[in-house]
Amino acid sequence: MKRSRDTIIMQILHICNKGTNKTGIVYKANLNFRTVNPYLELLTKNGLINANEDEPILYKTTPKGLSLLNCFKQIQSELSTA
């Protein structure tokens, strides 16, 4: 079954919560390197994750991203109990 864009974004925000590199995101979110790039660009551009300037580049969920992740979880919780 194909995952929704929102589900993938939620997974990436969750994975980046403690900080991880692109390879970690690819493996844990079950994506490939070609498909993960647009998501990382979108999330970075909107201030939901930060990428450090060091090598290797680590992605970390921002407070704004954590807030969105909590909203996603609350919506899922409400829908699963309905």
C-alpha positions in Angstrom: 0.0 0.0 0.0 1.4 3.4 -1.0 2.0 5.8 1.9 0.7 9.3 1.9 3.0 12.3 1.8 1.9 13.3 5.3 2.8 9.8 6.7 6.3 10.0 5.1 6.8 13.5 6.5 5.7 12.4 10.0 8.2 9.5 9.8 11.1 11.7 8.8 10.3 14.2 11.6 10.2 11.3 14.1 13.5 9.8 12.8 15.3 13.2 12.9 14.1 13.9 16.5 17.5 12.8 17.9 19.5 13.8 14.8 20.5 11.5 12.0 22.2 11.5 8.6 20.6 11.0 5.2 21.4 7.3 5.1 19.7 6.8 8.5 16.6 8.6 7.2 16.6 6.5 3.9 16.8 3.2 5.8 14.5 3.9 8.7 11.8 5.6 6.5 12.1 2.9 3.8 12.8 5.5 1.1 15.6 5.8 -1.5 18.1 8.6 -2.0 16.2 10.1 -5.0 12.9 10.3 -3.1 14.2 11.5 0.2 15.8 14.7 -1.2 12.6 16.6 -2.0 11.3 15.8 1.5 14.5 17.0 3.2 14.4 20.2 1.1 10.7 20.8 1.9 11.2 20.2 5.6 14.4 22.4 5.8 12.8 25.2 3.8 9.8 25.3 6.1 11.9 25.2 9.3 10.8 21.8 10.4 14.3 20.3 10.4 17.8 21.7 10.5 20.9 20.5 8.7 24.2 21.1 10.4 27.1 22.4 8.4 29.5 19.7 9.6 30.5 16.5 7.8 28.6 14.3 7.9 25.5 16.4 7.6 23.0 15.6 10.4 19.4 16.5 10.3 17.5 17.4 13.5 13.8 18.1 14.0 13.2 21.7 15.2 10.7 22.8 17.9 8.4 23.8 15.1 8.8 20.3 13.6 8.1 18.6 16.9 4.9 20.7 17.3 3.8 19.5 13.8 4.7 15.9 14.7 2.6 16.1 17.9 -0.3 17.4 15.9 0.0 14.5 13.4 0.1 12.1 16.3 -3.0 13.6 17.9 -4.9 13.5 14.6 -4.0 9.8 14.1 -5.0 9.1 17.7 -8.4 10.7 17.2 -9.0 8.9 13.9 -8.1 5.5 15.3 -10.6 5.8 18.2 -13.4 7.0 16.0 
